[in-house]
Amino acid sequence: MTTLTLATRWNPIDWPLTEGPIPHAVLLAGWAALFALAVGRGRSWWRFRLPAALFTAAALSLLLEVVVDGWWHPFPEGTPEYVTWWIAIALLGFCLAGWRLRRLTWRRRGLALGLSGLVLLMAASEVNIGFGQFPSGRVMLAPWLTKTDGLVPMADRTVAAPADKVLDEVWQPPADLPAKGTVSVVSIPGLRSGFKARDAYVYLPPAYQANPRPLLPVVVMLTGQPGAPGDWVLSGQINEVLDAFAAKHGGLAPIVVMPDHNGSTWGNSLCMDSKIAKTQTYLASDVPFWIHQNLQTATGRKAWAIGGASMGGTCALQLGVNAPDVYGTVLDMSGQEEPTLGTRDQTVKAAFNGDGKRFDAVDPVQVMNRKKFPDTSVAFLVGETDAEFKPQMEKVYRAAQGAGMKTKFELMPGGHGWVVFRPGIVQQIPWLAQQTGLTR
């Protein structure tokens, strides 16, 4: 539930877009526009043009589904049903307008196109409500409003916690400590993996700007597919979540590095070392090497965590079991049962030329069935109405328990998307801080 403060009540870009009066007004206007487009005068409209518009919309919807889910296949689990439904509604609006245009004056043609635009806006609003990508106009405008900084230079003195204490028990923040952390865009080369990654994002908390500087833990966060490294900042607002946490802990928060793991928005590397890409090597070797070379952080697997959402959650668990010497804590939000490009046969063929044994060697559930991980902590989080991913998460959770991991399983209100990921990271940052030795 979004609560508007006095400061944001009067700023339109902070008004909620997924609840409250705006999406309700858009829904009402959209249905009214669709009704106006569907009602016409004359026998030819009801006998020929309206059925033709309905048939055209249905045919285009079916064709789009075949192209997207049958041929292109950008989503391994297929396009969500509610997205398919609202795309069909938007197409119907344009088809109804299209079958009207020939017999209308120019002025009325503009009106018909405007009404179809309202239907499209309604469809986009309802998809946004389901996925939660843009809870407000400010988040929608984040690519243009978010300020990035250069990396903070190295400090000449550091503070580390002794073995019997956590960092916030020994840290004394200076009086001039900044209130906010920094967000930087950096290039992390694939020196060992050869992986061609997009630019990564790095969040450094307020305490990182101090001298002496506390040696903070590291959390590597991965987005879903389709997605980009900046999604955790631009859609997830993770920097604001961490700033709020730091304000309560003397400027302390984990360093968060958000690298690329797919190479492109629609790519799917499977987070494995395969013929597709050597992404496991990139995340287990290249990314940690860059962090050690460019940042002053705590060291050792207990101070390092990896997390992600959707395909990124699957990837995080893969690294947790295939590179346990690097990452001691895992956060899997709405991940899959196994890495996938659609079906197991398709995945194994694309990644390992059909060699199922090579796939099983790195598939996280198979690995957990063979090995024990008593020193690894993992949190699973999923939407309570996520019919696609919740059963998969329950299976993975049982496998993690069987592997002796320190586990917990959390349900969040909502389905699959930022409606779960955004509040999920708010809920899990304190847990990550505890697991990585920042707080008690």
GUBAKOL-18111 format. One record per residue (C-alpha): residue number from 1; x, y, z. Coordinates in Angstrom, 1 decimal. Example, Ala and Ser with C-alpha at 12.3 -4.5 7.8 and 13.67 -1.06 7.14 Angstrom:
@n 1; u 12.3; v -4.5; w 7.8
@n 2; u 13.7; v -1.1; w 7.1
# end
This chain:
@n 1; u 0.0; v 0.0; w 0.0
@n 2; u 1.4; v 3.4; w -1.0
@n 3; u 1.0; v 6.2; w 1.5
@n 4; u 1.4; v 9.8; w 0.2
@n 5; u 3.3; v 12.1; w 2.5
@n 6; u 2.5; v 15.8; w 2.7
@n 7; u 5.5; v 16.5; w 0.6
@n 8; u 4.5; v 14.2; w -2.2
@n 9; u 0.8; v 14.8; w -2.1
@n 10; u 1.2; v 17.9; w -4.2
@n 11; u 3.7; v 16.6; w -6.7
@n 12; u 2.0; v 14.8; w -9.5
@n 13; u 5.0; v 12.6; w -10.4
@n 14; u 4.7; v 11.0; w -6.9
@n 15; u 1.1; v 10.1; w -7.2
@n 16; u 0.6; v 6.2; w -7.3
@n 17; u 0.0; v 4.6; w -10.6
@n 18; u -0.8; v 1.1; w -9.4
@n 19; u -3.5; v 1.9; w -6.8
@n 20; u -5.8; v 4.8; w -5.9
@n 21; u -7.8; v 7.2; w -8.1
@n 22; u -5.4; v 7.4; w -11.1
@n 23; u -5.5; v 3.7; w -12.3
@n 24; u -9.3; v 3.6; w -11.4
@n 25; u -9.9; v 6.7; w -13.5
@n 26; u -7.9; v 5.3; w -16.4
@n 27; u -9.8; v 1.9; w -16.2
@n 28; u -13.1; v 3.7; w -16.3
@n 29; u -12.1; v 6.0; w -19.2
@n 30; u -10.7; v 3.0; w -21.1
@n 31; u -13.8; v 0.9; w -20.9
@n 32; u -16.0; v 3.9; w -21.8
@n 33; u -13.8; v 4.5; w -24.8
@n 34; u -14.0; v 0.9; w -25.9
@n 35; u -17.8; v 1.0; w -25.6
@n 36; u -18.0; v 4.1; w -27.6
@n 37; u -15.9; v 2.6; w -30.3
@n 38; u -18.0; v -0.6; w -30.3
@n 39; u -21.4; v 1.1; w -30.7
@n 40; u -22.3; v 2.4; w -34.2
@n 41; u -25.2; v 3.4; w -36.3
@n 42; u -26.5; v 1.5; w -39.3
@n 43; u -27.0; v -2.1; w -40.2
@n 44; u -23.6; v -2.4; w -42.0
@n 45; u -21.8; v -1.6; w -38.7
@n 46; u -23.6; v -4.3; w -36.7
@n 47; u -23.6; v -6.9; w -39.5
@n 48; u -20.2; v -6.4; w -41.1
@n 49; u -17.8; v -3.9; w -39.7
@n 50; u -18.1; v -4.8; w -36.0
@n 51; u -17.7; v -8.5; w -36.6
@n 52; u -14.8; v -7.8; w -38.9
@n 53; u -13.1; v -5.7; w -36.2
@n 54; u -13.6; v -8.4; w -33.6
@n 55; u -12.3; v -11.0; w -36.0
@n 56; u -9.3; v -8.9; w -36.9
@n 57; u -8.4; v -8.3; w -33.3
@n 58; u -8.7; v -12.0; w -32.4
@n 59; u -6.6; v -12.9; w -35.4
@n 60; u -3.9; v -10.4; w -34.6
@n 61; u -3.9; v -11.5; w -30.9
@n 62; u -3.5; v -15.1; w -31.9
@n 63; u -0.7; v -14.3; w -34.4
@n 64; u 1.1; v -12.2; w -31.8
@n 65; u 0.9; v -15.1; w -29.3
@n 66; u 2.3; v -17.5; w -31.9
@n 67; u 5.2; v -15.2; w -32.8
@n 68; u 6.1; v -14.3; w -29.2
@n 69; u 5.6; v -17.5; w -27.4
@n 70; u 6.0; v -20.0; w -30.2
@n 71; u 8.7; v -18.5; w -32.4
@n 72; u 10.6; v -15.7; w -30.5
@n 73; u 10.0; v -17.2; w -27.1
@n 74; u 11.6; v -14.4; w -25.0
@n 75; u 10.0; v -15.6; w -21.7
@n 76; u 10.8; v -19.3; w -20.8
@n 77; u 7.6; v -19.6; w -18.9
@n 78; u 5.5; v -17.9; w -21.6
@n 79; u 3.7; v -14.6; w -21.6
@n 80; u 1.5; v -14.1; w -18.5
@n 81; u -2.2; v -14.6; w -19.2
@n 82; u -3.2; v -11.2; w -18.0
@n 83; u -0.7; v -9.5; w -20.3
@n 84; u -2.0; v -11.5; w -23.3
@n 85; u -5.6; v -10.4; w -22.3
@n 86; u -4.8; v -6.7; w -22.1
@n 87; u -2.8; v -6.8; w -25.4
@n 88; u -5.9; v -8.3; w -27.0
@n 89; u -8.1; v -5.5; w -25.6
@n 90; u -5.7; v -2.8; w -26.9
@n 91; u -5.7; v -4.4; w -30.3
@n 92; u -9.5; v -4.5; w -30.3
@n 93; u -9.5; v -0.8; w -29.6
@n 94; u -7.4; v 0.0; w -32.6
@n 95; u -9.3; v -2.5; w -34.8
@n 96; u -12.6; v -0.9; w -33.9
@n 97; u -11.2; v 2.6; w -34.7
@n 98; u -9.6; v 1.3; w -38.0
@n 99; u -12.9; v -0.1; w -39.3
@n 100; u -14.5; v 3.3; w -38.6
@n 101; u -12.0; v 5.6; w -40.2
@n 102; u -13.0; v 5.3; w -43.8
@n 103; u -16.5; v 6.7; w -43.2
@n 104; u -15.6; v 9.4; w -40.8
@n 105; u -14.7; v 13.1; w -41.2
@n 106; u -11.1; v 14.1; w -40.3
@n 107; u -12.3; v 15.5; w -37.0
@n 108; u -14.1; v 12.3; w -36.1
@n 109; u -11.1; v 10.2; w -37.2
@n 110; u -9.0; v 12.1; w -34.7
@n 111; u -11.7; v 11.4; w -32.0
@n 112; u -11.7; v 7.6; w -32.9
@n 113; u -7.9; v 7.4; w -32.7
@n 114; u -8.0; v 9.3; w -29.4
@n 115; u -10.5; v 6.8; w -28.0
@n 116; u -8.3; v 3.9; w -29.1
@n 117; u -5.4; v 5.6; w -27.4
@n 118; u -7.4; v 5.6; w -24.2
@n 119; u -8.0; v 1.9; w -24.6
@n 120; u -4.2; v 1.4; w -25.0
@n 121; u -3.5; v 3.5; w -22.0
@n 122; u -6.0; v 1.4; w -19.9
@n 123; u -4.3; v -1.8; w -21.1
@n 124; u -0.8; v -0.5; w -20.3
@n 125; u -2.0; v 0.6; w -16.8
@n 126; u -3.5; v -2.8; w -16.0
@n 127; u -0.3; v -4.6; w -17.1
@n 128; u 1.7; v -2.1; w -14.9
@n 129; u -0.6; v -2.9; w -12.0
@n 130; u 0.1; v -6.6; w -12.4
@n 131; u 3.9; v -6.3; w -12.7
@n 132; u 4.5; v -3.1; w -10.7
@n 133; u 7.2; v -1.8; w -12.9
@n 134; u 6.2; v 1.8; w -12.4
@n 135; u 4.5; v 2.5; w -9.0
@n 136; u 4.7; v 6.3; w -9.7
@n 137; u 5.6; v 8.7; w -12.3
@n 138; u 8.9; v 9.4; w -10.5
@n 139; u 9.9; v 5.7; w -11.0
@n 140; u 8.8; v 5.9; w -14.7
@n 141; u 11.1; v 9.0; w -15.1
@n 142; u 13.9; v 7.5; w -13.1
@n 143; u 16.3; v 7.0; w -16.1
@n 144; u 16.2; v 10.8; w -16.5
@n 145; u 16.0; v 11.8; w -12.8
@n 146; u 18.5; v 9.4; w -11.2
@n 147; u 21.9; v 11.0; w -10.7
@n 148; u 25.0; v 8.8; w -10.9
@n 149; u 28.4; v 9.5; w -9.5
@n 150; u 32.0; v 8.4; w -10.0
@n 151; u 33.4; v 5.8; w -7.7
@n 152; u 34.5; v 7.1; w -4.3
@n 153; u 38.3; v 7.1; w -4.1
@n 154; u 40.2; v 4.7; w -1.9
@n 155; u 40.6; v 5.7; w 1.8
@n 156; u 44.0; v 5.5; w 3.6
@n 157; u 42.5; v 3.9; w 6.7
@n 158; u 39.8; v 1.3; w 7.2
@n 159; u 37.9; v -0.2; w 10.1
@n 160; u 37.1; v -4.0; w 10.4
@n 161; u 35.1; v -5.9; w 12.9
@n 162; u 37.0; v -8.3; w 15.2
@n 163; u 35.9; v -12.0; w 15.0
@n 164; u 33.6; v -11.7; w 18.0
@n 165; u 31.7; v -8.6; w 16.9
@n 166; u 29.7; v -7.2; w 14.0
@n 167; u 30.6; v -4.0; w 12.2
@n 168; u 28.0; v -1.7; w 13.7
@n 169; u 29.3; v -2.6; w 17.2
@n 170; u 32.7; v -1.0; w 16.5
@n 171; u 31.8; v 1.7; w 13.9
@n 172; u 31.7; v 5.3; w 15.0
@n 173; u 30.3; v 7.6; w 12.3
@n 174; u 31.9; v 11.0; w 11.8
@n 175; u 29.7; v 14.1; w 12.4
@n 176; u 29.9; v 15.1; w 8.7
@n 177; u 28.8; v 11.8; w 7.3
@n 178; u 26.6; v 12.3; w 4.2
@n 179; u 23.0; v 11.3; w 4.5
@n 180; u 22.9; v 9.4; w 1.2
@n 181; u 25.0; v 6.9; w -0.6
@n 182; u 26.3; v 7.1; w -4.2
@n 183; u 25.2; v 5.2; w -7.3
@n 184; u 27.8; v 4.7; w -10.0
@n 185; u 27.8; v 3.1; w -13.5
@n 186; u 30.9; v 1.0; w -14.1
@n 187; u 32.3; v -1.4; w -16.7
@n 188; u 33.2; v -4.9; w -15.3
@n 189; u 35.2; v -6.7; w -18.0
@n 190; u 35.0; v -10.4; w -18.5
@n 191; u 38.8; v -11.0; w -18.1
@n 192; u 38.6; v -14.7; w -17.5
@n 193; u 35.1; v -15.5; w -18.9
@n 194; u 35.2; v -13.5; w -22.1
@n 195; u 31.7; v -12.5; w -21.3
@n 196; u 30.6; v -9.2; w -23.0
@n 197; u 28.6; v -7.5; w -20.2
@n 198; u 26.6; v -4.3; w -20.2
@n 199; u 27.6; v -1.7; w -17.7
@n 200; u 27.0; v -2.5; w -14.0
@n 201; u 25.6; v -0.3; w -11.3
@n 202; u 27.3; v 0.1; w -7.9
@n 203; u 25.7; v 1.4; w -4.7
@n 204; u 28.1; v 2.7; w -2.0
@n 205; u 26.5; v 3.6; w 1.3
@n 206; u 27.2; v 6.8; w 3.2
@n 207; u 29.7; v 5.1; w 5.5
@n 208; u 31.8; v 4.3; w 2.5
@n 209; u 32.6; v 8.0; w 2.0
@n 210; u 34.2; v 8.2; w 5.5
@n 211; u 37.9; v 8.0; w 6.4
@n 212; u 38.6; v 5.8; w 8.2
@n 213; u 36.2; v 3.6; w 6.1
@n 214; u 34.4; v 0.6; w 7.5
@n 215; u 35.0; v -2.6; w 5.5
@n 216; u 31.5; v -3.3; w 4.4
@n 217; u 30.0; v -6.6; w 3.2
@n 218; u 29.1; v -7.0; w -0.5
@n 219; u 25.7; v -8.0; w -2.0
@n 220; u 25.6; v -8.9; w -5.7
@n 221; u 22.1; v -8.3; w -7.1
@n 222; u 20.8; v -9.7; w -10.4
@n 223; u 17.7; v -8.8; w -12.3
@n 224; u 15.2; v -10.9; w -14.2
@n 225; u 14.9; v -11.5; w -17.9
@n 226; u 14.0; v -9.4; w -19.8
@n 227; u 15.9; v -6.8; w -17.8
@n 228; u 19.0; v -4.7; w -17.3
@n 229; u 21.5; v -4.1; w -14.4
@n 230; u 20.0; v -0.7; w -13.7
@n 231; u 16.6; v -2.2; w -13.0
@n 232; u 17.4; v -2.5; w -9.2
@n 233; u 18.0; v 1.2; w -9.1
@n 234; u 15.5; v 2.5; w -11.6
@n 235; u 12.5; v 0.2; w -10.9
@n 236; u 13.5; v -1.3; w -7.5
@n 237; u 14.8; v 1.9; w -6.0
@n 238; u 17.3; v -0.2; w -4.0
@n 239; u 19.5; v 2.9; w -3.3
@n 240; u 16.6; v 4.5; w -1.5
@n 241; u 16.0; v 1.3; w 0.5
@n 242; u 19.7; v 1.2; w 1.5
@n 243; u 19.8; v 4.9; w 2.3
@n 244; u 16.9; v 4.4; w 4.7
@n 245; u 18.6; v 1.4; w 6.3
@n 246; u 21.9; v 3.3; w 6.6
@n 247; u 20.1; v 6.2; w 8.3
@n 248; u 19.2; v 3.8; w 11.2
@n 249; u 22.7; v 2.3; w 11.4
@n 250; u 25.2; v 5.2; w 11.4
@n 251; u 25.6; v 5.2; w 7.7
@n 252; u 26.2; v 1.5; w 7.4
@n 253; u 24.6; v -0.6; w 4.7
@n 254; u 25.9; v -3.3; w 2.4
@n 255; u 27.8; v -2.4; w -0.8
@n 256; u 25.5; v -3.5; w -3.6
@n 257; u 27.0; v -4.4; w -7.0
@n 258; u 24.5; v -5.0; w -9.8
@n 259; u 26.3; v -6.6; w -12.7
@n 260; u 25.0; v -7.8; w -16.1
@n 261; u 24.4; v -11.6; w -16.5
@n 262; u 22.6; v -11.8; w -19.8
@n 263; u 24.4; v -9.5; w -22.2
@n 264; u 21.2; v -7.9; w -23.6
@n 265; u 17.7; v -7.1; w -22.5
@n 266; u 16.1; v -10.2; w -24.0
@n 267; u 19.1; v -12.5; w -23.7
@n 268; u 19.2; v -15.5; w -21.5
@n 269; u 22.7; v -16.8; w -20.6
@n 270; u 21.3; v -19.4; w -18.1
@n 271; u 24.1; v -18.2; w -15.7
@n 272; u 26.1; v -21.2; w -16.6
@n 273; u 29.4; v -21.9; w -18.3
@n 274; u 28.1; v -23.3; w -21.5
@n 275; u 28.4; v -22.8; w -25.3
@n 276; u 26.0; v -19.8; w -24.8
@n 277; u 28.4; v -17.9; w -22.5
@n 278; u 30.7; v -18.4; w -19.5
@n 279; u 28.4; v -16.5; w -17.1
@n 280; u 29.2; v -18.5; w -14.0
@n 281; u 32.9; v -17.7; w -14.4
@n 282; u 32.0; v -14.0; w -14.9
@n 283; u 29.9; v -13.8; w -11.7
@n 284; u 32.2; v -16.1; w -9.6
@n 285; u 35.5; v -14.7; w -10.8
@n 286; u 35.5; v -11.6; w -12.9
@n 287; u 33.0; v -9.6; w -10.8
@n 288; u 34.7; v -10.4; w -7.5
@n 289; u 38.1; v -9.6; w -9.0
@n 290; u 36.8; v -6.2; w -10.2
@n 291; u 35.3; v -5.5; w -6.7
@n 292; u 38.6; v -6.4; w -4.9
@n 293; u 40.6; v -4.2; w -7.3
@n 294; u 38.3; v -1.2; w -7.2
@n 295; u 36.5; v -1.2; w -3.8
@n 296; u 37.5; v -1.6; w -0.2
@n 297; u 35.2; v -4.2; w 1.2
@n 298; u 35.0; v -7.0; w 3.8
@n 299; u 36.5; v -10.3; w 2.5
@n 300; u 35.6; v -13.9; w 2.8
@n 301; u 32.4; v -15.8; w 1.8
@n 302; u 30.6; v -15.0; w 5.0
@n 303; u 30.7; v -11.3; w 4.1
@n 304; u 29.5; v -11.8; w 0.5
@n 305; u 26.0; v -12.5; w -0.6
@n 306; u 24.3; v -12.9; w -4.0
@n 307; u 20.6; v -12.3; w -4.7
@n 308; u 18.2; v -11.7; w -7.5
@n 309; u 14.6; v -11.8; w -8.7
@n 310; u 12.9; v -14.2; w -11.2
@n 311; u 15.6; v -15.5; w -13.5
@n 312; u 18.1; v -13.5; w -11.4
@n 313; u 16.9; v -15.5; w -8.3
@n 314; u 17.5; v -18.7; w -10.1
@n 315; u 21.0; v -17.4; w -11.1
@n 316; u 21.7; v -16.4; w -7.5
@n 317; u 21.0; v -19.9; w -6.2
@n 318; u 23.1; v -21.4; w -9.0
@n 319; u 26.1; v -19.3; w -7.8
@n 320; u 25.4; v -20.2; w -4.2
@n 321; u 25.8; v -23.9; w -4.9
@n 322; u 28.3; v -23.8; w -7.7
@n 323; u 30.6; v -21.1; w -6.2
@n 324; u 30.0; v -21.6; w -2.4
@n 325; u 33.6; v -20.4; w -1.8
@n 326; u 32.6; v -17.0; w -3.0
@n 327; u 29.1; v -16.5; w -1.8
@n 328; u 28.0; v -17.6; w 1.7
@n 329; u 24.4; v -16.1; w 1.5
@n 330; u 21.8; v -16.4; w -1.2
@n 331; u 18.5; v -14.4; w -1.7
@n 332; u 16.2; v -16.1; w -4.2
@n 333; u 13.1; v -14.1; w -5.0
@n 334; u 10.6; v -15.8; w -7.3
@n 335; u 13.2; v -17.9; w -9.0
@n 336; u 12.7; v -21.0; w -11.2
@n 337; u 13.1; v -24.7; w -10.4
@n 338; u 16.0; v -24.8; w -12.8
@n 339; u 17.6; v -22.6; w -15.5
@n 340; u 15.5; v -22.8; w -18.6
@n 341; u 15.0; v -21.6; w -22.1
@n 342; u 11.5; v -23.1; w -22.3
@n 343; u 11.8; v -26.9; w -22.0
@n 344; u 14.5; v -29.0; w -20.5
@n 345; u 15.3; v -30.5; w -24.0
@n 346; u 15.6; v -27.0; w -25.6
@n 347; u 17.8; v -25.8; w -22.7
@n 348; u 20.2; v -28.8; w -22.8
@n 349; u 20.4; v -28.7; w -26.6
@n 350; u 21.2; v -25.0; w -26.7
@n 351; u 23.7; v -25.0; w -23.8
@n 352; u 25.4; v -28.4; w -23.9
@n 353; u 24.6; v -29.9; w -27.4
@n 354; u 22.1; v -32.2; w -25.7
@n 355; u 24.4; v -33.5; w -23.0
@n 356; u 22.1; v -33.8; w -20.0
@n 357; u 24.9; v -34.9; w -17.6
@n 358; u 26.7; v -31.5; w -18.1
@n 359; u 23.4; v -29.7; w -17.4
@n 360; u 22.8; v -31.8; w -14.2
@n 361; u 26.3; v -31.1; w -13.0
@n 362; u 25.4; v -27.4; w -12.5
@n 363; u 21.6; v -27.5; w -12.1
@n 364; u 21.1; v -26.2; w -8.5
@n 365; u 18.5; v -28.7; w -7.5
@n 366; u 20.6; v -31.6; w -8.8
@n 367; u 23.7; v -30.1; w -7.0
@n 368; u 21.8; v -29.8; w -3.7
@n 369; u 20.6; v -33.4; w -4.1
@n 370; u 24.3; v -34.5; w -4.2
@n 371; u 26.0; v -32.2; w -1.8
@n 372; u 25.5; v -30.6; w 1.6
@n 373; u 25.9; v -26.9; w 2.3
@n 374; u 25.7; v -26.4; w 6.1
@n 375; u 27.5; v -23.1; w 6.0
@n 376; u 25.3; v -21.5; w 3.4
@n 377; u 22.2; v -19.4; w 4.3
@n 378; u 19.4; v -18.9; w 1.8
@n 379; u 16.2; v -17.0; w 1.9
@n 380; u 13.4; v -17.8; w -0.6
@n 381; u 10.7; v -15.2; w -1.2
@n 382; u 7.7; v -15.5; w -3.6
@n 383; u 4.3; v -13.9; w -4.3
@n 384; u 1.5; v -15.7; w -2.6
@n 385; u -0.6; v -15.6; w -5.8
@n 386; u 2.3; v -16.5; w -8.1
@n 387; u 0.8; v -19.7; w -9.6
@n 388; u 3.8; v -20.1; w -12.0
@n 389; u 6.7; v -19.7; w -9.7
@n 390; u 5.4; v -20.5; w -6.2
@n 391; u 5.3; v -24.3; w -6.7
@n 392; u 8.8; v -24.2; w -8.2
@n 393; u 10.1; v -22.2; w -5.2
@n 394; u 8.6; v -24.7; w -2.8
@n 395; u 10.4; v -27.5; w -4.5
@n 396; u 13.7; v -25.7; w -4.5
@n 397; u 13.2; v -24.8; w -0.8
@n 398; u 12.8; v -28.4; w 0.1
@n 399; u 15.9; v -29.3; w -1.8
@n 400; u 17.8; v -26.6; w 0.1
@n 401; u 16.6; v -28.0; w 3.4
@n 402; u 17.7; v -31.4; w 2.3
@n 403; u 21.2; v -30.0; w 1.5
@n 404; u 21.5; v -28.8; w 5.1
@n 405; u 21.3; v -25.1; w 4.3
@n 406; u 20.1; v -22.5; w 6.8
@n 407; u 16.8; v -21.7; w 5.1
@n 408; u 13.8; v -19.5; w 5.4
@n 409; u 10.7; v -19.2; w 3.1
@n 410; u 8.7; v -16.0; w 2.9
@n 411; u 5.4; v -15.3; w 1.1
@n 412; u 4.6; v -11.7; w -0.1
@n 413; u 1.3; v -10.3; w -1.2
@n 414; u 1.0; v -10.2; w -5.0
@n 415; u 2.0; v -12.3; w -8.0
@n 416; u 5.2; v -12.0; w -10.1
@n 417; u 7.0; v -8.8; w -10.7
@n 418; u 8.1; v -5.6; w -8.9
@n 419; u 4.9; v -5.7; w -6.8
@n 420; u 6.8; v -8.5; w -4.9
@n 421; u 10.5; v -7.7; w -5.6
@n 422; u 10.4; v -4.1; w -4.4
@n 423; u 8.8; v -4.7; w -1.0
@n 424; u 10.8; v -8.0; w -0.9
@n 425; u 14.1; v -6.2; w -0.9
@n 426; u 12.9; v -3.8; w 1.8
@n 427; u 12.1; v -6.8; w 3.9
@n 428; u 15.3; v -8.7; w 3.3
@n 429; u 18.0; v -6.1; w 3.6
@n 430; u 18.1; v -6.4; w 7.4
@n 431; u 18.5; v -10.2; w 7.0
@n 432; u 21.3; v -9.8; w 4.5
@n 433; u 23.0; v -7.3; w 6.9
@n 434; u 22.8; v -9.9; w 9.7
@n 435; u 24.0; v -12.7; w 7.5
@n 436; u 27.0; v -10.8; w 6.2
@n 437; u 28.2; v -9.5; w 9.6
@n 438; u 27.1; v -5.9; w 9.4
@n 439; u 24.6; v -6.1; w 12.2
@n 440; u 23.7; v -8.5; w 15.0
# end
